[in-house]
Amino acid sequence: MPDDRTLLLDGRRFHYTEAGDPAAPPLVFLHGITGHARTWDDEVAVLAGRFRVLALDQRGHGDSDPAPGGDYTVESLAGDLAAFADTLGLARASLVGLSLGGRVAIAFAARWPERVARLVVVDIGPDVAPAGRARVGALMATAPERFAGFDEALAWQRAANPRYSEAMLRHRVRHATRPAPEGGLVWKYDRALREAVRAGRWRDPVDLWPAWRALACPILLVRGADSDVLAPETAARMLGENPRARLVEVPGAGHTVPGDRPAAFQALLTEFLAG
C-alpha cells in the first residue's frame, strides 16, 4: 500500500499518497470530480517499481481541505498542482488524469510544458458530451448527504458503478466517506460542490482547446468505448488538433475506465509510460 502524507500549500492542507523510489522519475495521478487519491491504489502498485508514484487529493476531495470560496475551477486546480510539484521538488513528471483530473492535467501541461514528460488523459476532452454532463450532474445533485452505514453507501455506489469488482468498490467507498458526528457516514468530497450543482451554480467556462493544441509531450488519450462523457467526434477532433496524441478505446468500459476495465487500463499505462 502507498504511504499517506500531507503538506501545506498556501496555508491549506493537502493529502496525497506516495510509493516507489524517491529518486525514480515522478508520476502523478489526478482523480475525477467525486474521486480521491486512493482510487489509484491499484495503478500505484503496478507502477511503483519504476516510478516515484504520487496520487493527489485535489482541493475539497478525500482528505484535503476544501476550496476557499468554493473555487473548483480548472485554473485553480492546475495552480494547486504546480504548488504541489514545487513543494516536492518535481521538476518534471508524467501525469495521469481521469475526467476533471484530465482537464487539470491538460491545463497544467500547456502552461508548464517543460515540466511534463508524458500525459495520459482518461475519458475527457475540451468538450464534455451533454448526456454525460447531465448524468454526472444528476448523480451529484441526488447523492444522499448521509448514509446509515457502510452497506448503504456501498449499495448507492454499486448502482452508479455496475462494472466495478466488489473489492474495488468497497475500497473506494471506504476512502470516499467518513464517520458523521451524528452517526452514519458522509462524503469526504466538499458538500459545496453538490450544493452548487443542485442550484445550477457550478460553472467553469474555461476553453481548453488552445491548451490541448499547445501540448508538446507525448499524449495517450484513453476513451471508454461506452462513454457518454467523451464523444467519439470530440476524441477524433483531439487527434486532429494535436498530432502528438494517440487514442485507445477500451471495450466494455464507460467513463470510469480504470474501474470498469482495470487490467486493460493498467496494461495501457505500463506500455505508454515505458516509452
VENNOR-V628860 format. One record per pair of residues at least 12 apart in sequence whose C-alpha atoms are under 10 Angstrom apart, sorted by the first residue. I is the first residue (numbers start at 1). J is the second residue. D is the distance in Angstrom with one decimal. If there is no record, write none. Layout:
i = {I	I}
j = {J	J}
d = {D	D}
This chain:
i = {1	1	1	1	1	1	1	1	2	2	2	2	2	2	2	2	2	2	2	2	2	2	2	3	3	3	3	3	3	4	4	4	4	4	4	4	4	4	5	5	5	5	6	6	6	6	7	7	7	7	8	8	8	8	8	9	9	9	9	9	9	10	10	11	12	12	12	12	12	12	13	13	13	13	13	14	14	14	14	14	14	14	14	14	14	14	14	14	15	15	15	15	15	15	15	15	15	15	15	15	16	16	16	16	16	16	16	16	16	16	16	16	16	16	17	17	17	17	17	17	17	17	17	17	17	18	18	18	18	18	18	18	18	18	19	19	19	19	19	19	19	19	19	19	19	20	20	20	20	20	20	20	20	20	20	21	21	21	21	21	21	22	22	22	23	23	24	24	24	24	24	24	25	25	25	25	25	25	25	25	25	25	26	26	26	26	26	26	26	26	26	26	26	26	26	26	26	26	27	27	27	27	27	27	27	27	27	27	27	27	27	27	27	27	27	27	27	27	28	28	28	28	28	28	28	28	28	28	28	28	28	28	28	28	28	29	29	29	29	29	29	29	29	29	29	29	29	29	29	29	29	30	30	30	30	30	30	30	30	30	30	30	30	30	30	30	30	30	30	31	31	31	31	31	31	31	31	31	31	31	31	31	31	32	32	32	32	32	32	32	32	32	32	32	32	32	33	33	33	33	33	33	33	33	33	33	33	33	34	34	34	34	34	34	34	34	34	34	34	34	34	34	34	35	35	35	35	35	35	35	35	35	35	35	35	35	35	36	36	36	36	36	36	36	36	36	36	36	36	36	36	36	37	37	37	37	37	37	37	37	37	37	37	37	38	38	38	38	38	38	38	38	38	38	39	39	39	39	39	39	39	39	39	39	39	40	40	40	40	40	40	41	41	41	41	42	42	42	42	42	42	43	43	43	43	43	43	43	43	43	44	46	46	46	46	47	47	47	47	50	50	50	51	51	51	52	53	53	54	55	55	56	56	56	56	57	58	58	58	58	58	58	58	59	59	59	59	59	59	59	59	60	60	60	60	60	60	60	61	61	61	61	61	61	62	62	62	62	62	62	62	62	63	63	63	63	63	63	64	64	64	65	65	65	66	66	66	66	66	66	67	67	67	69	70	70	70	70	70	70	71	71	71	71	72	72	72	72	72	72	73	73	73	73	73	73	73	74	74	74	74	74	74	74	74	74	74	74	74	74	75	75	75	75	75	75	76	77	77	77	77	77	77	77	78	78	78	78	78	78	78	78	78	79	79	79	79	80	80	81	81	81	82	82	82	82	85	90	90	91	91	91	92	92	92	92	92	92	92	93	93	93	93	93	93	94	94	94	94	94	94	94	94	94	94	95	95	95	95	95	95	95	95	95	95	95	96	96	96	96	96	96	96	96	97	97	97	97	97	97	98	98	98	98	98	98	98	98	98	98	99	99	99	99	99	99	99	99	99	99	100	100	100	100	100	101	101	101	102	102	102	102	102	102	102	102	102	103	103	103	103	103	103	103	103	103	103	103	104	104	105	105	105	106	106	106	106	106	106	106	106	106	106	106	106	106	107	107	107	107	107	107	107	107	107	108	108	109	109	109	109	109	109	110	110	110	110	110	110	110	110	110	111	111	111	112	112	113	113	113	113	114	114	115	116	116	116	116	117	117	117	117	117	118	118	118	118	118	118	118	118	119	119	119	119	119	119	119	119	119	119	120	120	120	120	120	120	120	120	120	120	120	121	121	121	121	121	121	121	122	122	122	122	122	122	122	122	122	122	122	122	123	123	123	123	123	123	123	123	123	123	123	123	123	123	123	123	124	124	124	124	124	124	124	124	124	124	124	125	125	125	125	125	125	125	125	125	125	125	125	126	126	126	126	126	126	126	126	126	126	126	127	127	127	127	127	127	127	127	127	128	128	128	128	128	129	129	129	129	129	129	129	129	130	130	130	130	131	131	131	131	131	132	132	132	132	132	132	133	133	133	134	134	135	135	136	136	136	136	137	137	137	137	137	138	138	138	139	139	139	140	140	140	140	140	140	140	141	141	141	141	141	141	141	141	142	142	142	143	143	143	143	144	144	144	144	145	145	145	145	145	146	146	146	146	146	146	146	146	146	146	147	147	147	147	147	147	147	147	148	148	148	148	148	148	149	149	149	149	149	150	150	150	150	150	150	150	150	150	151	151	152	152	153	153	153	153	153	153	153	153	153	154	154	154	154	154	154	154	155	155	155	156	157	157	157	157	158	158	161	161	161	161	162	162	163	163	163	163	163	163	163	163	164	164	164	164	164	164	164	165	165	165	165	168	168	168	169	172	173	175	175	176	176	177	209	209	209	209	210	212	212	212	212	212	213	213	213	213	213	213	213	214	214	215	215	215	215	216	216	216	216	217	217	218	218	218	218	218	218	218	218	219	219	219	219	219	219	219	219	220	220	220	220	220	220	220	220	220	221	221	221	221	221	221	221	221	222	222	222	222	222	222	222	222	222	222	222	222	223	223	223	223	223	223	223	223	223	223	223	224	224	224	224	224	224	224	224	224	224	224	224	224	224	225	225	225	225	225	225	225	225	225	226	226	226	226	226	226	226	226	227	227	227	227	227	227	227	227	227	228	228	229	229	229	230	230	232	235	235	235	246	248	248	250	250	250	251	253}
j = {17	18	19	38	41	42	44	45	16	17	18	19	20	38	40	41	42	44	45	48	53	54	55	16	17	18	19	20	54	16	17	18	19	37	38	54	55	63	17	18	54	56	56	57	63	64	64	84	87	88	64	65	83	84	87	80	81	83	84	86	87	80	83	65	59	64	65	66	67	68	59	63	64	65	66	56	57	58	59	60	61	62	63	64	65	66	80	84	36	37	55	56	57	58	59	61	62	63	64	65	28	29	36	37	38	54	55	56	57	58	62	63	64	84	29	37	38	40	41	44	53	54	55	56	57	37	41	44	48	52	53	54	55	56	41	44	45	47	48	49	51	52	53	54	55	44	45	47	48	49	50	51	52	53	54	48	49	50	51	52	53	51	52	53	51	52	48	49	50	51	52	53	50	51	52	53	90	91	92	93	94	117	48	50	51	52	53	54	85	89	90	91	92	93	94	95	116	117	44	47	48	50	51	52	53	54	55	90	92	93	94	95	96	116	117	118	119	273	44	51	52	53	54	55	56	81	85	90	93	94	95	96	97	105	119	43	44	53	54	55	56	57	94	95	96	97	98	101	102	105	120	54	55	56	57	58	81	95	96	97	98	99	100	101	102	103	104	105	121	55	56	57	58	61	96	97	98	99	100	101	102	104	122	57	58	61	97	98	99	100	101	102	103	104	122	256	58	60	61	72	98	99	100	101	136	140	189	193	60	61	62	99	100	136	139	140	176	187	188	189	190	193	194	57	58	61	62	98	99	100	101	172	173	175	176	188	189	55	56	57	58	59	60	61	62	63	64	172	175	176	188	189	54	55	56	57	58	61	62	63	64	172	175	176	55	56	57	62	171	172	173	174	175	176	55	57	168	169	171	172	173	175	176	258	259	54	55	56	172	258	259	55	168	171	172	168	258	259	262	263	266	55	258	262	263	265	266	267	269	270	266	266	267	269	270	266	269	270	273	270	273	274	93	94	273	93	93	94	95	95	96	80	81	84	101	189	72	77	78	80	81	101	189	71	72	76	77	80	81	189	190	72	188	189	190	191	192	193	176	187	188	189	190	191	175	176	177	178	187	188	189	190	175	176	177	178	188	189	188	189	190	188	189	190	188	189	190	191	192	193	190	192	193	192	190	191	192	193	196	202	192	193	202	204	100	192	193	202	203	204	100	104	202	203	204	205	206	100	101	102	103	104	105	106	107	108	204	205	206	208	103	104	107	108	204	206	104	100	101	103	104	105	107	108	101	103	104	105	106	107	108	109	111	104	107	108	111	104	108	104	105	108	108	111	112	115	115	115	116	114	115	116	112	113	114	115	116	117	118	114	115	116	117	118	119	109	115	116	117	118	119	120	217	218	273	108	109	115	116	117	118	119	120	121	219	273	118	119	120	121	122	219	220	269	119	120	121	122	123	124	120	121	122	123	124	222	255	256	257	258	121	122	123	124	125	128	229	230	255	256	121	122	123	124	125	121	122	124	119	120	121	122	123	124	125	126	221	121	122	123	124	125	126	127	206	208	211	212	121	208	119	120	121	119	120	121	125	126	208	209	211	212	213	214	215	219	206	207	208	209	210	211	212	214	215	211	215	211	212	214	215	216	217	208	210	211	212	213	214	215	216	217	211	214	215	215	216	214	215	216	217	216	217	217	215	216	217	218	216	217	218	219	273	216	217	218	219	220	272	273	275	215	216	217	218	219	220	221	245	272	273	218	219	220	221	222	245	246	268	269	272	273	219	220	221	222	223	245	247	220	221	222	223	224	230	248	255	256	257	258	265	221	222	223	224	225	227	228	229	230	231	235	249	254	255	256	257	221	222	223	224	227	229	230	231	234	235	255	208	209	212	221	223	229	230	231	234	235	237	238	206	207	208	209	210	211	212	230	234	235	238	207	208	209	229	230	231	234	235	238	228	229	230	231	234	227	228	229	230	231	232	233	234	228	229	230	231	227	228	229	230	231	227	228	229	230	231	255	228	229	230	228	229	228	229	160	197	228	229	194	197	198	200	202	194	197	198	160	194	197	191	193	194	195	196	197	198	193	194	195	196	197	198	199	200	194	197	198	156	157	187	194	156	186	187	194	185	186	187	191	194	177	178	179	180	182	183	184	185	186	187	177	179	180	183	184	185	186	187	179	180	183	184	185	186	179	183	184	185	186	170	173	174	177	178	179	184	185	186	170	173	184	185	170	173	174	176	177	184	185	186	187	166	169	170	171	172	173	174	169	170	173	173	169	170	172	173	170	173	254	256	259	260	259	260	252	253	254	256	257	259	260	261	256	257	258	259	260	261	262	259	260	261	262	259	260	262	259	259	187	187	188	188	189	189	237	238	241	242	241	238	239	241	242	245	238	239	240	241	242	243	244	241	242	242	243	244	245	242	243	244	245	244	245	242	243	244	245	246	272	273	275	239	242	243	244	245	246	247	272	244	245	246	247	248	268	269	272	273	235	238	239	245	246	247	248	249	235	246	247	248	249	250	255	257	258	265	268	269	235	247	248	249	250	251	253	254	255	256	257	248	249	250	251	252	253	254	255	256	257	258	260	261	265	248	249	250	251	252	253	254	255	257	249	250	251	252	253	254	255	257	249	250	251	252	253	254	255	256	257	254	255	254	255	256	254	255	249	247	248	249	272	265	268	264	265	268	264	265}
d = {9.2	9.1	7.8	9.8	7.1	8.9	8.4	7.1	9.5	5.7	5.3	4.9	8.4	8.9	9.9	7.2	9.9	7.4	7.7	8.9	8.8	8.7	9.3	8.4	5.3	5.2	6.3	9.7	9.5	6.1	4.6	6.7	9.3	9.7	9.4	9.9	9.7	10.0	5.8	7.4	9.9	9.7	9.6	9.7	8.8	8.3	9.4	8.5	8.5	9.3	9.7	9.8	9.5	8.8	8.8	7.4	9.7	6.5	7.0	9.9	8.0	8.9	8.3	9.8	8.8	8.0	6.1	8.4	8.8	9.3	8.7	8.4	5.7	5.4	8.9	7.7	6.6	7.3	7.1	9.1	9.2	9.1	7.0	4.3	6.3	9.4	9.4	8.7	9.6	8.2	8.8	6.5	5.5	8.1	9.1	9.1	7.5	5.5	5.1	8.4	10.0	9.8	9.2	6.4	8.6	6.8	5.5	4.4	5.6	8.6	9.1	8.3	8.3	9.8	9.7	6.8	7.6	9.4	8.8	9.1	8.0	5.5	5.2	6.7	8.4	10.0	9.8	8.3	8.9	7.2	5.6	4.6	6.7	9.0	9.7	7.0	7.9	9.0	5.7	8.7	8.2	6.0	5.3	6.7	9.2	8.6	8.8	8.1	4.4	5.9	7.2	5.9	4.7	6.1	8.9	7.5	7.6	7.8	6.7	5.4	8.5	8.2	5.4	8.7	8.4	7.0	9.1	8.9	6.7	5.0	5.2	8.8	7.6	5.1	5.8	8.4	9.0	10.0	8.1	6.8	8.1	9.5	9.9	9.3	5.7	4.6	6.0	7.4	9.7	9.9	6.9	8.9	7.2	4.8	6.5	8.7	9.9	9.4	9.3	8.9	9.2	9.6	6.2	6.0	4.8	6.1	8.4	9.4	9.1	5.5	4.8	5.9	7.7	9.6	9.3	9.1	9.7	9.3	9.6	9.6	8.4	6.0	4.8	5.6	7.4	9.4	9.3	9.8	6.9	6.3	4.9	6.3	8.4	9.6	9.8	9.1	8.8	7.8	6.3	4.6	6.5	9.3	8.7	6.0	4.8	5.9	8.3	8.0	9.4	9.2	9.4	9.1	6.3	6.0	7.6	7.4	9.3	7.7	6.2	4.6	6.4	8.8	8.1	4.6	7.1	9.6	8.1	7.7	9.9	8.1	7.7	7.5	7.7	9.2	8.7	6.2	5.4	7.3	7.0	5.1	8.0	9.8	9.9	9.9	9.1	9.5	7.6	5.4	5.0	4.7	5.2	7.8	9.4	9.8	9.7	9.0	9.3	9.8	8.3	9.5	8.9	7.1	5.5	7.6	9.1	9.4	8.8	9.1	9.5	7.2	8.9	10.0	9.1	9.5	10.0	8.1	8.4	9.2	9.0	6.4	8.9	9.1	9.5	8.3	9.0	6.8	7.3	9.4	9.9	9.5	9.4	8.4	9.8	9.3	7.1	9.3	7.6	8.5	7.6	5.3	7.5	9.9	9.5	5.8	4.9	8.2	9.3	8.3	7.6	6.8	8.8	8.1	8.7	5.0	5.3	4.9	8.0	8.5	6.9	8.9	9.9	9.6	8.8	9.5	7.5	8.8	8.3	8.3	8.2	7.0	10.0	9.6	6.7	8.6	8.9	10.0	8.6	9.5	8.0	5.9	9.4	8.2	9.0	8.9	8.5	9.4	6.9	9.6	9.4	8.4	9.4	8.5	9.8	9.3	9.6	9.1	9.3	9.8	8.3	9.6	8.5	9.9	8.6	8.5	9.5	8.8	6.3	9.8	8.5	9.3	9.7	7.5	9.3	9.5	8.1	8.8	8.7	7.2	9.3	9.8	9.7	9.1	9.8	9.6	9.7	9.4	9.7	9.6	9.7	9.9	9.4	10.0	8.5	8.7	9.9	9.6	9.4	7.1	9.6	7.8	8.3	8.6	9.6	9.0	7.6	9.3	7.2	7.9	10.0	8.8	8.7	8.3	8.0	5.5	5.0	8.7	8.9	8.6	8.5	9.2	6.2	4.2	6.3	9.9	7.2	6.3	8.2	9.4	8.7	5.4	5.8	8.8	9.0	9.1	9.9	9.6	7.0	8.2	9.0	8.8	9.6	10.0	9.4	8.7	9.8	8.1	6.1	9.2	8.7	9.8	8.3	9.1	9.8	9.2	8.7	9.7	6.4	7.3	8.7	9.4	9.7	9.3	9.5	9.6	10.0	9.9	8.2	8.8	9.1	8.1	9.7	8.9	9.3	8.0	5.7	8.6	8.2	7.9	8.8	9.8	6.8	5.4	9.0	9.4	7.2	9.1	7.3	9.4	7.4	9.5	9.5	7.4	7.1	8.3	9.2	8.0	8.9	9.6	8.8	9.6	6.3	9.2	9.2	8.9	9.3	8.9	5.3	7.1	8.8	6.4	5.3	9.1	9.1	9.1	9.4	7.7	10.0	9.7	9.7	8.3	8.6	7.6	7.5	9.9	8.7	9.4	9.2	8.1	9.9	8.5	5.9	8.6	9.6	9.2	7.0	4.1	5.4	6.3	9.5	9.4	6.2	5.1	5.6	7.4	9.1	9.6	8.4	5.5	5.0	4.6	5.8	8.1	9.5	9.9	8.0	9.5	8.6	10.0	7.1	7.9	6.4	4.9	6.2	8.3	9.8	9.8	8.5	6.0	4.6	6.1	7.5	10.0	9.3	8.8	8.1	6.3	5.3	6.0	9.0	9.0	8.5	6.3	4.6	6.6	7.1	9.3	8.9	7.7	8.6	8.6	7.8	6.2	6.0	5.0	8.1	9.5	8.6	9.1	8.1	8.2	9.8	9.4	9.6	7.6	9.4	8.3	8.6	9.0	9.0	7.7	5.0	6.2	7.9	6.4	7.7	9.7	9.7	7.9	9.4	10.0	7.0	6.9	7.3	10.0	9.9	7.7	9.8	9.5	9.7	9.7	7.6	8.5	7.6	8.1	9.3	7.8	8.8	8.9	7.6	9.6	6.6	6.4	9.9	9.4	7.6	10.0	9.6	9.8	7.1	9.8	9.5	6.1	7.9	9.7	9.1	8.8	9.6	8.1	8.9	8.6	6.4	8.1	8.2	9.4	8.6	5.1	7.0	8.4	5.7	5.2	7.7	9.5	7.7	8.6	8.8	9.4	10.0	8.6	6.9	6.4	7.4	8.7	8.8	9.7	9.4	8.8	6.9	9.4	9.2	6.1	7.5	9.5	9.4	9.2	5.6	5.3	6.2	8.2	8.6	7.1	9.1	9.2	9.8	6.9	6.4	4.8	6.3	8.4	9.2	9.4	8.8	8.7	5.8	4.7	6.0	7.4	9.4	9.7	9.7	7.9	8.6	8.9	7.4	6.3	5.0	6.2	8.7	9.7	9.7	8.3	6.1	4.8	6.3	8.4	9.1	9.9	8.3	8.2	7.3	8.5	9.6	7.3	5.7	4.6	6.4	9.5	7.4	9.3	6.9	5.5	9.0	8.9	9.3	8.6	5.9	7.5	7.4	8.4	8.4	7.7	9.9	9.6	6.6	5.2	8.8	9.1	8.5	8.4	7.9	8.5	8.5	9.0	9.9	8.6	6.4	8.8	7.1	7.2	9.7	7.6	8.7	6.7	4.8	5.6	9.1	8.7	7.5	9.2	8.1	9.5	8.4	8.4	8.0	8.3	8.8	7.6	8.5	6.8	9.4	9.8	8.7	5.6	6.0	7.5	8.3	9.4	6.5	5.0	6.0	5.8	9.6	9.8	8.4	8.3	7.6	9.7	9.3	9.9	6.1	7.1	9.9	9.6	7.9	4.6	4.3	7.9	9.1	8.5	8.3	6.6	9.9	9.7	9.4	8.6	9.0	9.8	9.8	9.8	8.9	8.6	6.4	8.1	9.4	9.6	9.8	8.3	8.3	8.0	9.3	9.8	9.7	8.2	5.5	8.7	9.7	7.0	7.9	9.1	5.7	7.3	8.6	5.9	4.9	8.7	9.5	8.5	9.7	8.1	8.5	9.6	9.3	7.9	8.8	8.4	8.8	9.9	8.5	6.0	7.0	8.0	9.2	9.4	9.9	9.4	7.8	9.7	8.9	6.6	5.6	4.7	7.4	9.4	9.5	9.1	8.8	5.5	5.1	6.4	8.9	10.0	9.7	7.3	4.4	6.5	9.1	8.9	8.4	5.0	6.0	9.3	8.9	8.0	7.7	8.7	9.8	9.7	7.9	7.1	10.0	9.2	9.7	9.6	9.3	9.5	7.1	9.1	9.7	8.4	9.6	7.8	8.9	9.3	9.4	7.3	6.7	9.9	9.2	6.4	8.7	9.7	10.0	9.9	9.8	7.6	9.3	9.3	7.5	9.4	9.7	9.5	8.5	8.4	8.1	10.0	8.4	8.8	8.1	8.8	9.5	9.9	7.5	5.2	8.1	9.4	10.0	9.3	5.6	5.5	8.2	9.0	8.1	8.2	9.7	9.6	7.6	10.0	9.7	8.5	9.8	9.1	9.3	8.1	5.6	7.4	8.2	9.9	8.4	8.6	10.0	9.5	7.6	9.9	7.7	7.0	9.8	8.2	9.7	9.4	5.8	5.4	8.9	9.5	9.4	7.9	7.5	9.7	8.0	9.1	8.7	9.5	7.2	9.7	6.8	8.7	9.9	9.1	5.3	6.3	8.2	9.1	9.7	9.3	9.9	9.0	9.1	5.9	4.5	6.2	8.6	8.8	8.6	5.8	5.1	6.1	7.5	8.8	8.7	7.2	9.3	8.0	8.9	8.8	6.6	5.9	4.7	6.3	8.5	9.2	8.5	5.9	5.1	5.9	7.3	9.8	8.0	9.9	8.4	8.7	9.8	8.0	7.4	6.3	4.7	6.2	9.0	8.2	8.1	7.4	9.2	7.4	8.6	5.6	5.0	6.6	7.3	4.6	4.7	5.6	7.4	5.7	9.4	8.7	9.0	10.0	9.2	5.4	5.4	5.1	6.5	5.8	6.4	8.5	9.1	9.1	8.5	7.4	6.7	5.7	4.6	7.3	9.6	9.6	9.7	10.0	9.6	7.1	4.2	4.7	8.3	8.8	7.2	6.7	8.6	6.3	9.8	9.6	7.7	9.6	7.6	9.9	9.9	10.0	9.9	8.5	7.4	7.8	9.6	9.2	9.8}
